[in-house]
Amino acid sequence: MVLEGVCRLKSTLRRVAVLTIIAPLFLLLESRSVAQKPPVTQKEILPILARCFQCHGEAIQMSKLDLRTREGMLKGGEKGPALVPGDVAASLLYKKITGQQQPLMPMPPVPALDPREIALVKDWIDQGAQWSSIAASAPAPAPTSANGSEYKEKQITDQDRQWWAFQKPVRHPAPQVSDARWSRNPIDAFVRDMLKKKGLEPAPPADRRTLIRRAYLDLVGLLPPPAEVEKFVQDPSPSAYENLIERLLASKHYGERWGRYWLDVARYADSSGFEFDITVENGWRYRDYVIKALNEDKPYDQFIIEQLAGDELDHPTFDSLTATTFYRIGPRVRFREKNYPSYRYDYMDDMIRTTFQGFMGLSVNCARCHDHKFDPITRMDYYRSAAAFWGYVDYDHPLAPKPKVDEYERIKKELEKEITPLQQEIARIEKPYRDKQREQQIQNALRRYPEDIQLAIKTPEDKRTPGQKLLVAQVLISPEDANPDMIVADLNATAKSKAQAKANQVFGVADEAYNGRGPKLSPADEAKRTVLRAKIEAIEKRLPDPLPVADGVRDGDYRLAPDGLGDSSIPGTGRPTYDVKCCYIPNPGQKYEVPPLYFAAAGDDIKANASTFPVQPGFLSVLVNGTPPPATHPPNRPDYVTSGRRRALAEAIASKDNPLTARVMVNRIWGWHFGRGIVATPGNFGKMGVSPSHPELLDWLATEFVRQGWSIKQMQRLIMTSETYKMASAFYRSADLENDPTNVYLWRFPVRRLEAEIIRDSILDASGDLNLAAGGPAFFPPIPVSVRADQPRGTWELTKEGPDTWKRSVYAYVKRGLKYPMFEVYDLPDLNTTCERRAVSTVPTQALTMLNNEFMLMQAGHFAQRVLKQAGNNPQEQVKTMYRIAFSREPTQRELDSNVAFLKKQRDHELAGGAGSSEDQAAQAALTDLAHVTLNLNEFAYLQ
């Protein structure tokens, strides 16, 4: 959304500039006599005003302004009358279309009015703004209530479906081009044809050293080894480059590089965010799933279905179950969630946003509170989409064979039977102390608090008003304990309570109700409790190691979910009660119905939410013209009860007949290779997005993607073996720069800065320190204690620089509340929402980080040691070796001379410093300084 705003701002500035240029024309028009001009008719003015109807028409009236009628313009909106007949200077409509009052209207992507159109509007107002009575009778839309009780869904028309992104891609034949260089790959034919139409000349091919470095950094995110560079440069085979691409696509490091791109789309992080920022214990399994899926070139349609409904497949795998972690790695509070039902609705909104923007490039989430203001997406579409997700509940899928899972459960139940009487005995010992503690709390409250609170406390619980229940909950922390005889041991709950205790240590919660230690006892009773607890711990040790699990989802009844961290059943805390008896997770053979989702519900008032009507799942109306796709597709297996709603939605999204899905993904792939998609707003293919620069090429790629079995790697073969990709970036032609200053039409390869993670990986690669161990739980990059102190909640283990922390950056712990500083300054995106594309900024903190960061200083020293080991004490060889490693090329003579001179100057400076440095120590320090400078050069951090 930020990028959309930037695009709109730039567009507005350009339009303002145009208006500034044509201002003299307006003055000239004003100097003429109105009487000398022919009357402006409604037929002339209506098509001009119609361009404003998307915001001020039948569907919506932003600022309560309706421009469809003269009466609507005279009445105006929140800013006052839009039209003053005969007085153009007082007419807000004229001020807006000329830019005299911001924002300039109409807003992008609708084109601004040209001087002729503005002159017509001016003359029409000056002449009294004549309008026929027929047009004036157009009805205004009926208002809708906030809770949706009077909502009437807008009918999607054939005209709505004419938007280019809602039309199925058409496979246009590649244009005929005369240049043999541009006729071997269909991509090149489309690009060259567009360059010709725009009067642009393409750059020549890049040299081989540039190509191999570009390919390595682009596909695996690593520097090409100097030996590989020389081998490629000297390879006489005409297929040398194609063979290079194949090797890189087959590399296990390919998924590590390209997986990070998808993790941005999936808003992946290792912590939940919000106030407590709790670690998602098994979130890293989803990250490893993504990397593995890309390495295996999993068909993209299958990739979609596994993430949205991997548990609902006929034959689920550990991978498909892990893929459903997609639901749980978004921003979540994860604390007292049962007390705030609105959280679930917000989580659904997160899923709708991530799913539809990520897979289909549509901002369906904008229709949560009203029909979409720009795209033909209704509020009912939003709730139908939410209904498709509504059945899911968090579920930890065991990643082990069923016999092993069954055996683990058998042992666990046996141990729980042994533990239960011991826990009951502890509860009996503690009960008198807890009763006394609660009574003391009540007496303290009666002394301390005002009369109304005292009255609430004295009133029996079953006779308290809702307000009294809330007052009591606020002053009495300790609830009444359950009957000790009713306690049943649950080792899963025990494990969660231990994790909760650890989390509370981080959170700083000190109350005994949370710390798990229990009340303070007499010495005799404490001794008894200690003996019982020791017996329990001995039994717990007999439990086998926990089975690996994926933090996934399945269908169930969220209303019966077990209590989580901080959940409290204290009356009056806002926790709703549901008249539901069974069951959180449906068992085989059991009838299952998804809990109802009511239209316009937001969870703020459960009873009020049910005052509208339940919504059934369905696909977006604008993409359904005829028979709608199925709303459910349950798996064909008796051992797993689920609705199949998520699977049906996933299959509709992944369908080859969906006009958006293939387009959106090939556009992302293109953008990740070139820095800008064919559609520059990869998360928005709606009317507020940017139109495609090469529409026929986009459609050809989309159809080819499906034809090639949704293979991402096959699309990359096409792109990377094209002349478009192999062009030089160091190319200048004044006419090209004038006609296409931002290189939208690709007359040269676009230089782009590497992402933060790849800059770090490249630094480690250059120094020789990169630890290529793959997968597993995240590591914590070292940060200063002072940085950690600013984020007291959640987890960030303080570590030191070393091999364990020199793994690839994709495996680093990603904390929503605390970004690794080096990544943050290099534009790590906001991981609370799906990332459209990363911003690229240039700020002083980037240079300061590269110059002063402890990691950088250490790696510069290690880079120098690597160079010294390979090049010896010869300064010229040291410079050449450094350039071969960092830039995959030889230094120019000028670079060689200046760097050798730098080494001498720094060495002499060290010797003259009086620190007692030897010749070798001074030379090593000088080489470290040069290594530090090299790693700070733009050429190192940019893909060329």
Beta strands, then each sheet from edge to edge (+ up, - down):
strand 1: 392-398
strand 2: 549-555
strand 3: 752-753
strand 4: 942-943
sheet 1: 1+ 2-
sheet 2: 3+ 4-
end
